[in-house]
Amino acid sequence: MTAQGAANDPLVLNWRVKSLLAENESLRAKVDKLECELSGARGGNDEEATVLPSLPLQAKQRRVLAFLLRRSPNFVTKSRLLTACWDEPDAVSGSVMEPQIYHLRKALRRLGVAIESRRFEGYRLPAESAARLRELMERSEASDER
């Protein structure tokens, strides 16, 4: 088989596509980690604190909410959330995140904010929910300044 023939071989093409996708996911994970480190999300930063401090949320739930808010209205996979919001994402599984999402949804439901999930795509804050959450955050900040 010539080099040209190998390049057009469906098995070779399939392998190259899978390799590029894995590399892309690896780069995404690195970008997410860097973004969280730069914003201080791993240690708890001002952005997380301003996500409605009156809302009874645990630190992990605030991290997840802040990350979803930054990514809204896009879906975020479980693996990206784990990488971005957990200190050792390789040591935990996606099932660790589900109770956090459950309690976060429960707390946000009272505010008219929803977290959507879609099989194989992950979680997201729809644009309307993100706008509502930002509005509530602005109101909270304004009342704190008084």
N, C-alpha and C positions, 0 to 999 in steps of 0.2 A: 504494500500500500504506500502510495506517495505521500509526501507531507501535505499536499493539497487535499488528497482523499481522506487523510486522517482528520483534518480540520473540519471536514463536512460529515464525518461519521456521527450519527445520532448519539451513540454512547459517549463519545469524546465530548460532544457539545453539551450533553446532559451533565457530565462530570464537571466541565468548566463552569456551567451555570450554577451548579450546587456549590462549587468552590467559591465563586464570586459572591453568592448570597451569604455564605458563612462568614466570609471576610467582611461583608457589609454589616452583618449583625454584630460582629466583634468590634468594628469601628463605632457603631452606634452605642454599644455598651460603654466603650471608652469615653465617648463624648458625654454621655449621661453622667458618668462618674465625675468627669472633670467639671461639668456644669454644676453638679451638686456641691462639689468641693469648693468651687469658686464662689458660689452663693452661700456657702456655709451650711447647706441643708443637712449635712451629716451631724452637725453639732447643735442644730436648732438655731435658726437665724431670725432676723426681724420679720422676714416675709412670712415665715411659718407662724410667728407670734401674732401677726396682724390678721391671720385667717381666723377672724372672729374669736378673740380670746375668751369671750363669755361662753362659747360653745364647749361643752364638756367632751373634749377629745384627748386621746392619748398622743404622745409624741409621734409614734409611727403613723397614726391616722392623720396628723397634721402634715407630716412629710408627704404622704400619699396625696392628700388633698392639694397641697401646694404644687406638687409635680403635675397632677392632672390639670390644675388651673393653668400652669405655664404651657401645657401642651394642648389645651382646648382649642378647637373642637375635635382634634385628632384622637384616634384610638391609640392606646398605649398597651403593649403586650404585658403579660404577667412577668415575663423575664426582664423586660426593661424596667418595670416598677421595682422588682426585687433588686436589680442592679443599682438603681438610683436611690432607693429608700432604705435598704437594709445594709448594715455594716459588713456583713459577710454573706453575700447573696448565694454563694455556692454551698453554704452550710444549711440553707433552708430551702423548702420546696414551695411551690405555688399554693399548696393547701394552707400554709402559714398565713398567707395574705387574705384568704377568703373571710375569716372572722373579722379582720380589720376593715375590709370593705363593707361587710354586713353592718357593723356598728357605725361606720361612717355614713352609710346610706340612711340608717335609722335616725341619726342625729340631724342629717341634712333635710330629710323628708319634711320635718316640722317647719323648715324655712322655705319650702317650695323649691328646693334644689335637688336635682336627680343625678345619679351616676348611672350611665348606661353600660351594659356589657353586651358584647357580641362574640359568639363562639368563634374561636381561632383568631380573633382580632384584639381582644382585650377589653379594657375599660376606657371610658371617656366622660368628660363633663361636656354636655352639649352646649352650644353657644349661648342659648337662653339661660341655662343654669349658671354658666360662668359669669354672664352679665349680671344675673341676680346676686350671685355671691360677691362680685366686686362692688355692687351697689350697697349691699349690706355691710361690707368692710369699710366703705367710705363713710357710711352713716355712723358706724361704730367709732371710727377715727375722729369724726367731727364731734361726736358727743363726748369723747375723751378729752378733746382740746378745750371744752367749755369749763 
